[in-house]
Amino acid sequence: MREITMIVRCCFGVALLALLIALPPPVGAIDTDVTRQTLSGLQGVYVGVEELQPNLMKYSAAQKADLSKEALKRDIEGRLSKAGIRVLTWDQAVKTPGIPFLYVNVNTHESEKYWYAYDIRIELQQLVSMEANPKVRTMAGTWSTNMTGVVNIGTMDKLKEAIAVLVGRFIGAFRAANPKRS
């Protein structure tokens, strides 16, 4: 009975993995004409990257792919600077109208040994006022994009490639909202 359970579980895992590999990675985004307007006039952005989960970082392949929070932040800031988008320090950001904050989160889950499902989200957060009570001001996401997919221990570099694609989408949205700066 235990062998049958193990075989069924293995077959289910293989079938799920095959399905995920065969399908193009689903991409969801909140990148519309309206949300792009919220990027208009921004003087730059502060980049904040969440720490990747320890379940991923425990493998030398993740370290070899240079997926540390610091390395990802450095890569993202470099892409933004190269695109002409000012990268702010935290001290500069809190003195900038809206406190523009580009938040990057890479969420991973080990679905099978050495296989990881991921969801990467990039979101521009800024200080907003509530229409019903303008005295209330809070940070809120005004533009975002995300990507979901699967990598294995040997293809960890695909996470960096996916992040680069999403940063490219932000750059495109920022340029569309600020055409005179591009």
N, C-alpha and C positions, 0 to 999 in steps of 0.2 A: 504494500500500500504506500509506503514511504517513497519507493522508487517511482510509482505512478504520479504521485503528487509532485515530485521533483521534475519529472519529465513534462508534466502539464505546465508547471511554473516556468520551466526553461523555454518551452514552445511559445508560451504567452509572451515572455520577455523578448524572444527573437522576433516574433510577429510585430510587437509594438515598436521595436527598434527599426525593423524593416519599413514600417509605415512612416515613422518619423524621418528616416533617411530618404525615402521615396518622394515625400511631399516637399515642396519648397518651404523654407522656413516662413511661418505665418508672421506677418508684420502688422502691427496695429499702431496707429499714431493719432495724435491730436495736433495736426499740422494743417490748419485751414487758413483761408484768407483772414478770418476774424482773429485767430490766435497769432498770426504773423503780424497783425497790426500792433499787438502788444509788445513787439520787439522794436517798433519804430522809435527812434530818438534815444535809444539806450547808448550810454557813453562807453560801455564795455561790460564785461562780466567777470565775476569771481568764479573760479572753478572749484567745486567740492566733489571729491570722489569717495564713496563709501569703501571701507575695507572689504576685500573679498572674503568669502566664508572660509574658515579653517579647513573644511572638508575638501576644498579644492587646493588650497595653498600647501597642504601637507605633502603633495607630490613634487618631486624635483622637476617634472615637466612644466608645472605652473611657474616655478621659479626660473627655469630656463627661458620660458616665454616672456619673462619679465612682467608678470601680472600684478606686481605690488601696487598698492595705492599710490605711492610716490611716482612710480614709473608711468602709470596710466595718466596721472595728473599732468606730469611733464609732457607726455605725448599730446594730450588734448590741448594744453596751453600752447604748445608749439604749432599745432595745426591752426588754432584760432589766430595766433599772432601772424603766421604766414599769410592768412586770409585777410589780414588788415583789421581784425577785431581786437580791440584793446583788452588785455587781460589785466584784471584788477587784483591787487592784494586785498586781504580782508579789511585792513584799515582804510584803503581807498573805497572799497565797496560800500562800507557803512556810511561814508560821506557822500556817496553818489545817489542822486534821486532814484528811488525805487529799490535800492540795495540789490541790484541784479546778480542772481546767484544761479550758475549753471550746475545743476545737481546730477551726478552720474552714479547709477547703482547697477551692479552686476550681481544678479541673484542666481545661484546655482543649486542644483539638487542632484546628488548621485543616484541615478535611477537603477543602474546595474554597476557592478564593480568596473571601474575605469570609464564609465559613460556618464556624462553630465548633461542634464537638461538645463538650459539657461534662459533668462529673461534679462535683457539689458534695457534700461530706461534712462533717457536723458531728458531733463525737464528744466525749463527756465522758470525760476521762482523769483517773484518780486513783491515789493510792498504794495498792497492794494487797499482801497477804502470801500466799505460796504455802502451800497446805494441807500439801503433802508436806514442806516445810521452812519453817516460819514465820519463821525468821531472814532469809529472802530476801524483800525488799520491792522492788517495782518499780512504775513507772507503767504502767497498762494502761487500755485503753478499756473502759468499763463500760456505756455507752449510746451509740447512734449512730443517725443517719438520713442518707440521701443521696438525691439526685435527679440524673437524667441527662436530657439533652435536646440541642437544637440551637438556636443563635441565628445571626443574620447581623449584619453590621456595623451595620445600621439598627435592630436590636432588642437591643442590648447591655443596655438597662435591664431586660430579662427576667431577667438574671443576678441583679440585686438583688432582684427580685420572688421568685425561687426561693429565695434566701438567706433572705428574710423568712418564707417559708412554712416552711422548715426550722427557723428560730429559733422560730417559733410552735409547732412540734411539740415542741421542747425545753421551752418554757415550759409547754405543756400537760402534758408528762411530769413536769416538776419540781413543778407544782402538784398533780398526782395523788399524787405521792410525799410531798408536804408540805402536806396540806390545811389545817392550822391556820394556816399562814403566808399563804395566799391571801386 
